[in-house]
Amino acid sequence: MFRRPLYLLLGILSVFLGIIGLFLPLVPTTPFLLLAAWFFSNSSEKLHALLLQSPVLGGIICDWERGGFIHIRTKWIATLMLVGLMSYPILFLSFPFLLKIVAVCTAGCVLIFLWRCPSQVQETLCSSKVVKAK
């Protein structure tokens, strides 16, 4: 009874947090948008389709929904951004060593997850385009 409105509200909140993540460092964008896609797929087909038709994020979300597929280019960009943004504070700012260890371990876990996701799929239909394995 309350599930659809709750999922709709959580989907809108997730999109809002994802948009904030575009402008604030340390606030992730992609996980919130993937979460929004899941909430919308369970509450509003119209909003789900709107999210998938986004020229910037639609393909990424659709590839993820079709089997956890992440383009190799996206993996490299994410890796370079993560290493680049984490290197300066860890190497040049002074904060407790334990926090540096936690930051490096967290970044390592994110990179392991990212690179363990498949980079290609057999065939994916997504918004009337077909992505084939290389």
DSSP file (Angstrom, degrees, kcal/mol; ACC not computed):
  #  RESIDUE AA STRUCTURE BP1 BP2  ACC     N-H-->O    O-->H-N    N-H-->O    O-->H-N    TCO  KAPPA ALPHA  PHI   PSI    X-CA   Y-CA   Z-CA
    1    1 A M              0   0    0      0, 0.0     3,-0.1     0, 0.0     0, 0.0   0.000 360.0 360.0 360.0 -47.3    0.0    0.0    0.0
    2    2 A F     >  +     0   0    0      1,-0.1     4,-2.0     2,-0.1     5,-0.2   0.449 360.0  89.2 -99.8  -1.8    2.7    2.5    1.0
    3    3 A R  H  > S+     0   0    0      2,-0.2     4,-3.0     1,-0.2     5,-0.2   0.938  85.4  48.0 -65.0 -49.6    5.5    0.8   -1.0
    4    4 A R  H  > S+     0   0    0      1,-0.2     4,-2.5     2,-0.2     5,-0.2   0.942 114.8  44.4 -60.5 -50.1    5.1    2.6   -4.3
    5    5 A P  H  > S+     0   0    0      0, 0.0     4,-2.5     0, 0.0    -1,-0.2   0.894 114.7  50.6 -62.4 -36.5    4.9    6.2   -2.8
    6    6 A L  H  X S+     0   0    0     -4,-2.0     4,-2.7     2,-0.2    -2,-0.2   0.938 112.1  46.2 -65.1 -45.9    7.8    5.4   -0.5
    7    7 A Y  H  X S+     0   0    0     -4,-3.0     4,-2.4     2,-0.2    -1,-0.2   0.880 112.3  51.9 -63.4 -37.9    9.9    4.1   -3.5
    8    8 A L  H  X S+     0   0    0     -4,-2.5     4,-2.3    -5,-0.2    -2,-0.2   0.936 111.9  45.6 -63.1 -46.3    8.9    7.1   -5.5
    9    9 A L  H  X S+     0   0    0     -4,-2.5     4,-2.4     1,-0.2    -2,-0.2   0.915 114.1  48.2 -63.0 -44.4   10.0    9.5   -2.7
   10   10 A L  H  X S+     0   0    0     -4,-2.7     4,-2.3     2,-0.2    -1,-0.2   0.852 110.2  53.1 -66.5 -34.1   13.3    7.6   -2.2
   11   11 A G  H  X S+     0   0    0     -4,-2.4     4,-2.2     2,-0.2    -2,-0.2   0.923 110.3  46.4 -64.7 -44.8   13.9    7.7   -6.0
   12   12 A I  H  X S+     0   0    0     -4,-2.3     4,-2.4     1,-0.2    -2,-0.2   0.910 113.0  50.1 -64.0 -42.3   13.4   11.4   -6.1
   13   13 A L  H  X S+     0   0    0     -4,-2.4     4,-2.5     1,-0.2    -1,-0.2   0.895 109.6  51.7 -62.0 -40.3   15.7   11.8   -3.0
   14   14 A S  H  X S+     0   0    0     -4,-2.3     4,-2.4     2,-0.2    -2,-0.2   0.899 109.3  48.9 -65.0 -41.0   18.3    9.6   -4.7
   15   15 A V  H  X S+     0   0    0     -4,-2.2     4,-2.4     2,-0.2    -2,-0.2   0.929 111.1  51.0 -62.5 -44.3   18.3   11.7   -7.8
   16   16 A F  H  X S+     0   0    0     -4,-2.4     4,-2.1     1,-0.2    -2,-0.2   0.922 111.9  46.1 -59.3 -45.8   18.6   14.9   -5.7
   17   17 A L  H  X S+     0   0    0     -4,-2.5     4,-2.0     1,-0.2    -1,-0.2   0.868 110.9  53.8 -65.6 -36.5   21.6   13.4   -3.8
   18   18 A G  H  X S+     0   0    0     -4,-2.4     4,-0.7     2,-0.2    -2,-0.2   0.891 108.2  49.2 -63.9 -39.6   23.1   12.3   -7.1
   19   19 A I  H >X S+     0   0    0     -4,-2.4     3,-0.9     1,-0.2     4,-0.6   0.894 109.1  52.1 -66.9 -39.9   22.8   15.8   -8.5
   20   20 A I  H >X S+     0   0    0     -4,-2.1     4,-2.0     1,-0.2     3,-1.4   0.889 103.0  60.7 -60.6 -38.1   24.5   17.2   -5.3
   21   21 A G  H 3< S+     0   0    0     -4,-2.0    -1,-0.2     1,-0.3     8,-0.2   0.716  92.5  65.7 -64.0 -20.9   27.3   14.7   -5.9
   22   22 A L  H << S+     0   0    0     -3,-0.9    -1,-0.3    -4,-0.7    -2,-0.2   0.810 114.8  29.1 -67.3 -27.7   28.0   16.3   -9.2
   23   23 A F  H << S+     0   0    0     -3,-1.4    -2,-0.2    -4,-0.6    -1,-0.2   0.673 112.1  65.6-108.4 -22.5   29.1   19.5   -7.4
   24   24 A L  S >< S-     0   0    0     -4,-2.0     3,-1.3     3,-0.2    -1,-0.1  -0.900  77.3-129.5-108.9 125.2   30.4   18.3   -4.0
   25   25 A P  T 3  S+     0   0    0      0, 0.0    -3,-0.1     0, 0.0    -2,-0.1  -0.355  92.4  27.8 -65.2 152.6   33.5   16.1   -3.7
   26   26 A L  T 3  S+     0   0    0      1,-0.2    -5,-0.1    -5,-0.1    -2,-0.0   0.329  94.6 104.5  76.2  -4.3   33.2   13.0   -1.7
   27   27 A V  S <  S-     0   0    0     -3,-1.3    -1,-0.2    -6,-0.2    -3,-0.2  -0.928  72.1-133.8-104.0 114.2   29.5   12.7   -2.4
   28   28 A P        -     0   0    0      0, 0.0    -7,-0.3     0, 0.0     4,-0.2  -0.353  21.3-172.7 -71.6 146.1   29.0    9.9   -5.0
   29   29 A T  S  > S+     0   0    0     -8,-0.2     4,-2.0     3,-0.1     3,-0.3   0.855  76.2  52.8 -98.5 -54.3   26.8   10.5   -8.0
   30   30 A T  H  > S+     0   0    0      1,-0.2     4,-2.7     2,-0.2     5,-0.3   0.882 105.9  51.9 -58.6 -46.2   26.5    7.1   -9.7
   31   31 A P  H  > S+     0   0    0      0, 0.0     4,-2.2     0, 0.0    -1,-0.2   0.902 111.3  48.8 -60.0 -37.6   25.5    5.0   -6.8
   32   32 A F  H  > S+     0   0    0     -3,-0.3     4,-2.4     2,-0.2    -2,-0.2   0.892 112.5  47.7 -67.8 -37.8   22.6    7.4   -6.0
   33   33 A L  H  X S+     0   0    0     -4,-2.0     4,-2.3     2,-0.2    -1,-0.2   0.868 111.5  50.0 -71.9 -35.1   21.5    7.4   -9.6
   34   34 A L  H  X S+     0   0    0     -4,-2.7     4,-2.0     2,-0.2    -2,-0.2   0.901 112.0  49.0 -65.5 -39.8   21.6    3.6   -9.8
   35   35 A L  H  X S+     0   0    0     -4,-2.2     4,-2.7    -5,-0.3    -2,-0.2   0.911 109.9  51.2 -64.0 -42.7   19.6    3.5   -6.6
   36   36 A A  H  X S+     0   0    0     -4,-2.4     4,-3.0     1,-0.2     5,-0.2   0.907 107.6  53.2 -60.6 -42.2   17.1    6.0   -8.1
   37   37 A A  H  X S+     0   0    0     -4,-2.3     4,-2.2     2,-0.2    -1,-0.2   0.903 110.3  47.7 -60.4 -40.7   16.8    3.8  -11.2
   38   38 A W  H  X S+     0   0    0     -4,-2.0     4,-1.0     2,-0.2    -2,-0.2   0.941 113.1  47.3 -66.5 -46.1   16.0    0.8   -9.0
   39   39 A F  H >< S+     0   0    0     -4,-2.7     3,-0.6     1,-0.2     4,-0.3   0.922 114.3  47.1 -60.4 -43.9   13.4    2.8   -6.9
   40   40 A F  H >X S+     0   0    0     -4,-3.0     4,-2.5     1,-0.2     3,-1.0   0.854 105.3  59.1 -68.0 -33.8   11.8    4.2  -10.1
   41   41 A S  H 3< S+     0   0    0     -4,-2.2    -1,-0.2     1,-0.3    -2,-0.2   0.760 112.5  41.5 -65.7 -21.3   11.7    0.7  -11.7
   42   42 A N  T << S+     0   0    0     -4,-1.0    -1,-0.3    -3,-0.6    -2,-0.2   0.401 130.9  22.4-103.0   0.6    9.6   -0.4   -8.8
   43   43 A S  T <4 S+     0   0    0     -3,-1.0     2,-0.4    -4,-0.3    -3,-0.2   0.645 124.7  22.1-134.1 -37.8    7.4    2.7   -8.5
   44   44 A S     X  -     0   0    0     -4,-2.5     4,-2.2    -5,-0.2     5,-0.2  -0.871  44.4-170.8-146.0 105.7    7.1    4.7  -11.7
   45   45 A E  H  > S+     0   0    0     -2,-0.4     4,-2.6     1,-0.2     5,-0.2   0.857  92.6  57.2 -61.7 -34.2    7.8    3.4  -15.2
   46   46 A K  H  > S+     0   0    0      2,-0.2     4,-2.1     1,-0.2    -1,-0.2   0.932 110.0  41.3 -64.7 -47.5    7.6    7.0  -16.5
   47   47 A L  H  > S+     0   0    0      2,-0.2     4,-2.3     1,-0.2    -1,-0.2   0.859 114.0  54.2 -69.7 -34.7   10.4    8.3  -14.3
   48   48 A H  H  X S+     0   0    0     -4,-2.2     4,-2.1    -8,-0.4    -2,-0.2   0.937 110.6  45.6 -62.5 -46.2   12.5    5.2  -14.8
   49   49 A A  H  X S+     0   0    0     -4,-2.6     4,-1.5     1,-0.2    -2,-0.2   0.881 110.9  54.0 -64.1 -38.7   12.3    5.6  -18.6
   50   50 A L  H  < S+     0   0    0     -4,-2.1     4,-0.3     1,-0.2    -1,-0.2   0.905 109.2  48.0 -62.2 -42.0   13.1    9.3  -18.2
   51   51 A L  H >< S+     0   0    0     -4,-2.3     3,-1.1     1,-0.2    -1,-0.2   0.897 111.3  50.4 -65.6 -40.7   16.2    8.5  -16.2
   52   52 A L  H 3< S+     0   0    0     -4,-2.1    -1,-0.2     1,-0.2    -2,-0.2   0.754 105.6  57.3 -69.9 -23.8   17.3    5.9  -18.8
   53   53 A Q  T 3< S+     0   0    0     -4,-1.5    -1,-0.2    -5,-0.2    -2,-0.2   0.450  75.1 123.6 -87.4  -0.2   16.8    8.4  -21.6
   54   54 A S    <>  -     0   0    0     -3,-1.1     4,-1.8    -4,-0.3     5,-0.4  -0.424  61.6-140.6 -59.9 128.7   19.2   10.9  -20.1
   55   55 A P  T  4 S+     0   0    0      0, 0.0     4,-0.2     0, 0.0    -1,-0.2   0.801  97.3  36.3 -65.2 -27.5   21.9   11.6  -22.7
   56   56 A V  T  4 S+     0   0    0      2,-0.1     4,-0.3     3,-0.1    -2,-0.1   0.900 134.0  17.4 -90.5 -46.1   24.7   11.6  -20.1
   57   57 A L  T  > S+     0   0    0     -6,-0.1     4,-2.5     2,-0.1     5,-0.3   0.607 100.1  86.5-106.7 -15.1   23.7    8.9  -17.6
   58   58 A G  H  X S+     0   0    0     -4,-1.8     4,-2.6     1,-0.2     5,-0.2   0.891  91.5  47.7 -57.7 -44.7   21.1    6.8  -19.4
   59   59 A G  H  > S+     0   0    0     -5,-0.4     4,-2.6     2,-0.2    -1,-0.2   0.896 112.2  49.5 -64.7 -40.8   23.6    4.4  -21.1
   60   60 A I  H  > S+     0   0    0     -4,-0.3     4,-1.9     2,-0.2    -2,-0.2   0.927 114.1  44.9 -64.4 -45.5   25.5    3.8  -17.9
   61   61 A I  H  X S+     0   0    0     -4,-2.5     4,-2.5     2,-0.2    -2,-0.2   0.915 113.9  49.7 -65.3 -43.3   22.4    3.1  -15.9
   62   62 A C  H  X S+     0   0    0     -4,-2.6     4,-1.7    -5,-0.3    -2,-0.2   0.918 109.9  50.4 -63.6 -44.0   21.0    0.8  -18.6
   63   63 A D  H  < S+     0   0    0     -4,-2.6     6,-1.6     1,-0.2     5,-0.2   0.896 111.4  49.5 -61.0 -39.3   24.2   -1.1  -18.9
   64   64 A W  H >X S+     0   0    0     -4,-1.9     4,-2.7     4,-0.3     3,-1.5   0.922 110.0  50.1 -65.7 -43.5   24.3   -1.6  -15.2
   65   65 A E  H 3< S+     0   0    0     -4,-2.5    -1,-0.2     1,-0.3    -2,-0.2   0.805 104.7  59.6 -65.0 -28.4   20.7   -2.8  -15.1
   66   66 A R  T 3< S-     0   0    0     -4,-1.7    -1,-0.3    -5,-0.2    -2,-0.2   0.384 140.0 -43.8 -84.7   4.5   21.4   -5.3  -17.9
   67   67 A G  T <4 S-     0   0    0     -3,-1.5    -2,-0.2    -4,-0.1    -3,-0.2   0.586  87.9 -72.8 143.8  24.4   24.0   -7.2  -15.9
   68   68 A G  S  < S+     0   0    0     -4,-2.7     2,-0.4    -5,-0.2    -4,-0.3   0.807  73.5 167.6  72.3  28.5   26.5   -5.0  -14.1
   69   69 A F        -     0   0    0     -6,-1.6     2,-0.4    -7,-0.1    -1,-0.2  -0.633  13.1-178.3 -82.2 128.5   28.3   -3.9  -17.2
   70   70 A I        -     0   0    0     48,-2.4     5,-0.1    -2,-0.4   -10,-0.0  -0.993  29.5-118.4-128.3 124.7   30.7   -1.0  -16.9
   71   71 A H     >  -     0   0    0     -2,-0.4     4,-2.0     1,-0.1     5,-0.1  -0.260  19.9-124.8 -59.3 145.4   32.5    0.4  -20.0
   72   72 A I  H  > S+     0   0    0     47,-0.4     4,-2.2     1,-0.2     5,-0.2   0.850 111.9  56.6 -61.5 -34.8   36.3    0.1  -19.8
   73   73 A R  H  > S+     0   0    0      1,-0.2     4,-2.4     2,-0.2    -1,-0.2   0.909 106.5  49.4 -63.1 -42.3   36.6    3.8  -20.5
   74   74 A T  H  > S+     0   0    0      1,-0.2     4,-2.6     2,-0.2    -2,-0.2   0.888 109.3  52.8 -64.1 -39.4   34.4    4.6  -17.5
   75   75 A K  H  X S+     0   0    0     -4,-2.0     4,-2.5     2,-0.2    -2,-0.2   0.923 110.7  46.7 -62.0 -44.1   36.5    2.3  -15.3
   76   76 A W  H  X S+     0   0    0     -4,-2.2     4,-2.7     2,-0.2     5,-0.2   0.913 112.6  48.9 -66.4 -42.3   39.7    4.1  -16.4
   77   77 A I  H  X S+     0   0    0     -4,-2.4     4,-2.5     1,-0.2     5,-0.2   0.936 113.5  47.2 -61.7 -46.1   38.2    7.5  -15.8
   78   78 A A  H  X S+     0   0    0     -4,-2.6     4,-2.6     2,-0.2    -2,-0.2   0.903 113.1  49.2 -62.4 -41.5   36.9    6.5  -12.3
   79   79 A T  H  X S+     0   0    0     -4,-2.5     4,-2.8    -5,-0.2     5,-0.3   0.943 112.9  45.8 -64.2 -48.2   40.3    4.9  -11.4
   80   80 A L  H  X S+     0   0    0     -4,-2.7     4,-2.5     1,-0.2     5,-0.2   0.901 114.8  48.1 -63.1 -40.6   42.2    8.0  -12.5
   81   81 A M  H  X S+     0   0    0     -4,-2.5     4,-2.8    -5,-0.2     5,-0.2   0.930 113.7  46.7 -65.4 -44.5   39.9   10.3  -10.7
   82   82 A L  H  X S+     0   0    0     -4,-2.6     4,-1.9    -5,-0.2     5,-0.2   0.947 116.9  42.2 -63.8 -49.3   39.9    8.3   -7.5
   83   83 A V  H  X S+     0   0    0     -4,-2.8     4,-1.9    -5,-0.2    -1,-0.2   0.918 117.1  48.7 -65.0 -42.8   43.7    7.9   -7.4
   84   84 A G  H  X S+     0   0    0     -4,-2.5     4,-1.0    -5,-0.3    -2,-0.2   0.920 115.2  42.5 -63.3 -44.8   44.2   11.5   -8.4
   85   85 A L  H  < S+     0   0    0     -4,-2.8    -1,-0.2    -5,-0.2    -2,-0.2   0.774 118.1  45.9 -75.8 -25.2   41.8   12.9   -5.8
   86   86 A M  H  X S+     0   0    0     -4,-1.9     4,-1.7    -5,-0.2     5,-0.2   0.761 101.6  67.1 -86.5 -25.4   43.0   10.6   -3.0
   87   87 A S  H  X S+     0   0    0     -4,-1.9     4,-2.8    -5,-0.2     5,-0.3   0.932  95.4  52.4 -64.7 -48.2   46.7   11.1   -3.6
   88   88 A Y  H  X>S+     0   0    0     -4,-1.0     4,-3.0     1,-0.2     5,-0.6   0.950 113.0  41.1 -58.0 -54.7   47.1   14.7   -2.6
   89   89 A P  H  >5S+     0   0    0      0, 0.0     4,-1.3     0, 0.0    -1,-0.2   0.903 117.9  48.1 -62.5 -37.5   45.4   14.5    0.8
   90   90 A I  H  <5S+     0   0    0     -4,-1.7    -2,-0.2     1,-0.2    -3,-0.2   0.897 121.6  34.2 -69.6 -38.5   47.1   11.2    1.7
   91   91 A L  H  <5S+     0   0    0     -4,-2.8    -1,-0.2    -5,-0.2    -3,-0.2   0.837 132.1  22.8 -85.1 -34.0   50.5   12.3    0.7
   92   92 A F  H  <5S+     0   0    0     -4,-3.0     2,-0.3    -5,-0.3    -2,-0.2   0.621 102.3  77.2-117.7 -14.6   50.6   16.0    1.6
   93   93 A L  S  <<S-     0   0    0     -4,-1.3     2,-0.8    -5,-0.6     0, 0.0  -0.739  72.5-127.3 -98.9 149.0   48.0   16.8    4.3
   94   94 A S        +     0   0    0     -2,-0.3    -4,-0.1     3,-0.0    -3,-0.1  -0.842  49.8 130.6-100.6 115.3   48.5   15.9    7.9
   95   95 A F        -     0   0    0     -2,-0.8     5,-0.2    -5,-0.1    -2,-0.0  -0.941  67.6 -54.9-148.8 165.1   45.8   13.9    9.5
   96   96 A P    >>  -     0   0    0      0, 0.0     4,-1.5     0, 0.0     3,-0.6  -0.041  44.1-130.0 -51.2 138.6   46.0   10.8   11.7
   97   97 A F  H 3> S+     0   0    0      1,-0.3     4,-2.2     2,-0.2     5,-0.2   0.844 107.0  60.2 -56.9 -37.0   47.7    7.9   10.0
   98   98 A L  H 3> S+     0   0    0      1,-0.2     4,-2.4     2,-0.2    -1,-0.3   0.889 103.2  51.0 -60.7 -39.4   44.8    5.5   10.8
   99   99 A L  H <> S+     0   0    0     -3,-0.6     4,-2.5     2,-0.2    -1,-0.2   0.864 107.7  53.2 -66.0 -35.2   42.5    7.7    8.8
  100  100 A K  H  X S+     0   0    0     -4,-1.5     4,-2.5     2,-0.2    -2,-0.2   0.914 109.4  48.8 -63.5 -41.9   45.0    7.5    5.9
  101  101 A I  H  X S+     0   0    0     -4,-2.2     4,-2.7     2,-0.2    -2,-0.2   0.920 111.3  49.5 -63.3 -44.1   44.9    3.7    6.1
  102  102 A V  H  X S+     0   0    0     -4,-2.4     4,-2.6     2,-0.2    -2,-0.2   0.911 111.5  49.5 -61.6 -42.8   41.1    3.7    6.2
  103  103 A A  H  X S+     0   0    0     -4,-2.5     4,-2.6     2,-0.2    -2,-0.2   0.919 112.5  46.6 -63.4 -44.5   41.0    6.0    3.1
  104  104 A V  H  X S+     0   0    0     -4,-2.5     4,-2.5     2,-0.2    -2,-0.2   0.912 113.6  48.7 -65.3 -42.3   43.5    3.8    1.2
  105  105 A C  H  X S+     0   0    0     -4,-2.7     4,-2.4     2,-0.2    -2,-0.2   0.908 112.0  49.1 -64.2 -41.9   41.6    0.6    2.1
  106  106 A T  H  X S+     0   0    0     -4,-2.6     4,-2.3     2,-0.2    -2,-0.2   0.940 112.5  47.2 -62.7 -46.8   38.2    2.2    1.1
  107  107 A A  H  X S+     0   0    0     -4,-2.6     4,-2.4     1,-0.2    -2,-0.2   0.896 111.3  52.5 -61.6 -39.9   39.7    3.3   -2.2
  108  108 A G  H  X S+     0   0    0     -4,-2.5     4,-2.4     2,-0.2    -1,-0.2   0.906 108.9  49.1 -62.4 -42.2   41.2   -0.1   -2.7
  109  109 A C  H  X S+     0   0    0     -4,-2.4     4,-2.5     2,-0.2    -2,-0.2   0.901 110.8  50.6 -64.3 -40.8   37.8   -1.8   -2.1
  110  110 A V  H  X S+     0   0    0     -4,-2.3     4,-2.7     1,-0.2    -2,-0.2   0.925 112.1  47.1 -62.6 -44.2   36.1    0.6   -4.5
  111  111 A L  H  X S+     0   0    0     -4,-2.4     4,-2.6     2,-0.2    -2,-0.2   0.883 110.6  51.6 -67.1 -38.1   38.7   -0.2   -7.2
  112  112 A I  H  X S+     0   0    0     -4,-2.4     4,-1.3     2,-0.2    -1,-0.2   0.942 113.0  45.6 -62.3 -46.2   38.5   -3.9   -6.7
  113  113 A F  H  X S+     0   0    0     -4,-2.5     4,-1.0     1,-0.2     3,-0.4   0.942 113.4  50.2 -59.9 -47.5   34.7   -3.8   -7.0
  114  114 A L  H >< S+     0   0    0     -4,-2.7     3,-0.6     1,-0.2    -2,-0.2   0.917 113.7  43.0 -58.8 -47.5   35.0   -1.6  -10.1
  115  115 A W  H 3< S+     0   0    0     -4,-2.6    -1,-0.2     1,-0.2    -2,-0.2   0.627 107.7  60.1 -80.5 -12.4   37.5   -3.7  -11.9
  116  116 A R  H 3< S+     0   0    0     -4,-1.3    -1,-0.2    -3,-0.4    -2,-0.2   0.657  84.9  95.2 -85.5 -16.2   35.7   -7.0  -11.0
  117  117 A C  S << S-     0   0    0     -4,-1.0   -48,-0.1    -3,-0.6   -49,-0.1  -0.467  93.0 -94.8 -69.8 145.7   32.5   -5.8  -12.8
  118  118 A P        -     0   0    0      0, 0.0   -48,-2.4     0, 0.0    -1,-0.1  -0.339  26.7-158.5 -65.5 142.8   32.3   -7.1  -16.4
  119  119 A S  S    S+     0   0    0    -50,-0.2   -47,-0.4     1,-0.1     2,-0.3   0.518  75.6  25.6 -96.8  -8.7   33.6   -4.7  -19.1
  120  120 A Q        -     0   0    0    -49,-0.1     2,-0.3    13,-0.1    -1,-0.1  -0.991  63.6-157.4-151.1 156.1   31.6   -6.3  -21.9
  121  121 A V        -     0   0    0     -2,-0.3     3,-0.2     1,-0.1    12,-0.1  -0.868  31.7-112.9-129.7 164.6   28.5   -8.4  -22.4
  122  122 A Q  S    S-     0   0    0     -2,-0.3    11,-1.2     1,-0.3     2,-0.3   0.972  93.9 -23.9 -63.2 -55.0   27.3  -10.7  -25.1
  123  123 A E  E     -A  132   0A   0      9,-0.2     2,-0.5    -3,-0.1    -1,-0.3  -0.885  62.7-170.3-161.7 128.0   24.5   -8.5  -26.3
  124  124 A T  E     -A  131   0A   0      7,-1.7     7,-1.8    -2,-0.3     2,-0.6  -0.982  11.8-152.2-126.6 125.4   22.6   -5.8  -24.5
  125  125 A L  E     +A  130   0A   0     -2,-0.5     2,-0.4     5,-0.2     5,-0.2  -0.854  28.2 164.4 -92.9 125.0   19.5   -4.0  -25.8
  126  126 A C  E >   -A  129   0A   0      3,-2.5     3,-1.3    -2,-0.6    -2,-0.1  -0.901  64.6 -26.3-148.8 112.3   19.3   -0.6  -24.3
  127  127 A S  T 3  S-     0   0    0     -2,-0.4     3,-0.1     1,-0.3   -68,-0.0   0.898 124.1 -50.5  50.3  48.4   17.2    2.3  -25.4
  128  128 A S  T 3  S+     0   0    0      1,-0.2     2,-0.3     0, 0.0    -1,-0.3   0.684 118.4 106.1  64.1  23.7   17.0    0.9  -29.0
  129  129 A K  E <   -A  126   0A   0     -3,-1.3    -3,-2.5     2,-0.0     2,-0.5  -0.954  60.1-140.4-126.3 153.8   20.8    0.5  -29.3
  130  130 A V  E     -A  125   0A   0     -2,-0.3     2,-0.6    -5,-0.2    -5,-0.2  -0.947   8.2-162.8-115.8 128.3   22.7   -2.7  -29.2
  131  131 A V  E     -A  124   0A   0     -7,-1.8    -7,-1.7    -2,-0.5     2,-0.3  -0.953  15.2-166.1-109.1 122.3   26.1   -3.1  -27.5
  132  132 A K  E     -A  123   0A   0     -2,-0.6    -9,-0.2    -9,-0.2   -10,-0.2  -0.768  26.2 -98.0-110.0 154.4   28.1   -6.1  -28.6
  133  133 A A              0   0    0    -11,-1.2    -1,-0.1    -2,-0.3   -13,-0.1  -0.339 360.0 360.0 -66.2 147.3   31.1   -7.7  -27.0
  134  134 A K              0   0    0     -2,-0.0    -1,-0.1   -13,-0.0   -12,-0.1   0.449 360.0 360.0 -85.4 360.0   34.5   -6.8  -28.5
